[in-house]
């Protein structure tokens, strides 16, 4: 039998539909319930469902007052603050298209986003990089004032229309603007049982920043759509302080990237989390070592999910059906997945590319302004993830690595071509190659290898990169080499960089 998983289509999305209206539908049923608590060591800032919806719809009114119309795009250059999710939902509520972006991006990177997406308005937090532009800019004070405005009506319509745009690194080295429809939030219902085991009684704490899409979806939108309580640590909270806050605020589910779990487990011994049912992990592969240490410290499991910006998560383990050891888990009910080879789906147990059927309601509409790049991601009716896997007869999928050279930096996918293009402009560099390297079992770091007439100052190389790239894209080490490894056809062999790293005694 071929490696195709199909349990039938999910429930159809209602028509007409609005993503923000769906997320906040519980506000009228439980207006006084805490929707969001921002956790600090000295206390918490709490938002009821009624207060949250009023702020969202008031923000929608304020955005329309700027002369915007449904379909217009709004670039979000906001920091790790509550203004981001409020403005994000406020824009979607009235039919605008928000573009949330990482506050770590540099002004040159943001200039590329502006060129591709042509926003009508920019929302900018204090100190967040943004290039000079003629596009109107609103600051956080203006956004805060909008919360008290009369509530806007939800802009209802076709669930297939564009709702929001997020950015991901492209394999070509050019970051891609991923377009998602309003129906994407409806598709996330497949995660509730397939990954979260989420109920309205849960208090889900997500350790990520407000402006990370993992946090926006798993940490905020999904708990609110379910009527649960979202707990988000304030920016100043360190990972080592999270166990105390989880206990103090009765967290029942905890979600984070594997690196956060690793930091929480630096201290040996048990973690007292009496209300915690389990943890959730995504963004990068969770190691067996972290999983075992968490189980020993808390007595609970970590359920992992696999996904990407183009389709969120679609393979996972769950409390009701844990992933078999060594696997990513199984496709969530309602998904249609396959493992593809050169001639189509391969046999069970054989290696191939993990692929999602184009009928998946959570799949992107495409890459904005890049129809050829969109077409290149499909093989007939299958969206190609670029990751390799093998499917067992029961649907469990084992991850077997990348089919390309994409890197993973703390949960963010980064194209080596993008980083190399920046470093190649550094004075003195003649050739350069980058890759992510496992420096220990639970940590991968981006490393750069370059040729030059003589070794260059690492501080100069680092400054050059940080002036042009977000911090998470910047190499953590720079190595001067006589030549870069290539194959017989002259093509760079990034997999051969690891032995070079192991042979060198520290960065040059």
Buried (B, 14 or more C-beta within 10 A) or exposed (E): EBBBBEEEEBEEBEEEBBBBBBBBBBBEEBBEBBBBBBBBBEEBEEBBBBBBBBBBBBBBBBBBEBEBEEEBBBBBBBBBBBBBBBBBBBBBBBBBBBBBBBBBBBBEBBBBBBEBBEBBBBBBBEEBBBBEEEBEBBBBEEBBEBBEBEBBEBBBBEBBBBBBBBBBBBBBBBBBBBBBBBBBBBBBBBBBBBBBBBEEEBBBBBBBBBBBBBBBBBBBBBBBBBBBBBBBBBEEBEBEBBBBBBBEBBBBBBBBBBBBBBBBBEEEEEBEBEEBBBBBBBBBBBBEEBBEBBBEBBEBBBBBBBBBBBBBBBBBBBBEBBBBEEBBBBBBBBBBBBBBBEEEBBEBEEBBBBBBBEEBBBBBBBBBBBEEBBEBBEBEEBBBBBBBBBBBEEBBBBBBEBBEBBBBBBBBBBBBBBBBBBBEEBEBBEBBBBBBBEEEEBBBBBBBBBBBEEBBEBEEBBEBBBEBBBEBBBBBBBBBBEEBBEEEEEEBEBEBBBEBBEEBEEBB
